[in-house]
């Protein structure tokens, strides 16, 4: 059962990495450091969007309009870190 705990922790860590990568890429694209017309950048950007949009969409529907500010990745990160804390606090259940 310890291996199940390790696998779940790894999945949560990968999800956090993807959210951070998406946020940083969006900043770099908006500040015109990265160009979306470059094939590699476009593939990474659209791939991350396809991966994270099913997670972001339900949260965006429930969030109030904040102008141009999107707090959805912050909410997702809070949920992911909360799941990590819950998983660590229940580590004994996996022993």
N, C-alpha and C positions, 0 to 999 in steps of 0.2 A: 504494500500500500504506500510505502514511502516513495516508490517510483511514480505513482499516480500524483502525489503531492508535487514532486519535482516537475512532472509534465505540465500540470496546471500552472505552476509558477512560471515555467518557461513560456507558455502560451500568453500569459498576462504580460510578461516582459516584452515579448515580440509585439503585442498589441500596443503597448505604450510607445515602443520605438516607432511603429508606423504612424501613430498620431503625431509624435514629435517631428518626424520626417515630413509629414504633410503640412504642419504649421510652418516649419522653417522654409520649406519649398514655396509655400504661398507668399511668405514675406519676401523671399528672393525674387519671385516672379513679379510681385507688385512693385518692388523697388528697382525693377529692370536689371537685376544682376544676372538672372537667368532669362533666356529667351524661349518662349513656348514653341517657337518655330524650329528649334533644333530637335532632331528626331529622338535622341536619347532623353532629353528633358521632357518632351511631349509624352513619350511612352511611360516614364516614371510618374509624371503628373496625372495622366489619365488612368493609369493603373491604380495609384493611390486613391483617386476619386472614386473609381468603381469599387474599390475595396471598402472604403470608409463611408460612402454615402448611405448605404443601408443602415449604418449605425447612427449617422448624423441626422437623417431625415425625420425620424420620430421625435427626436429632441428638438429640432428646429421648429416643428409644428406646434410644440407646446411652449416654446420660448416667446416672450413678448418682443415686439420690434424694438431693436436697439440702434436704429440708424444704420450705419455701415459697420458696426461692430458685431462680430460673430463669436459668441462665447461657447458655442457648441463643443469645440475641442477641449475647453477647460472642464466642462461638465463630464465629458467622456473620461478625461484623465482622473477626475475626482472619483468617478465610479470604479475605474480600473484600480486605482490605488486603494480604494475601500475594499475591493474584492481581494487584493493582496494581503491587506491587514487581517481580514476575516480568515483567509486561508492560513496565514501564519499563526493566528491565535488558536486555530483548530488543528494544528499540526499533530497533536496527540491522537486525534481521531484516525489519522492515517498510519499510525504505528502498528 
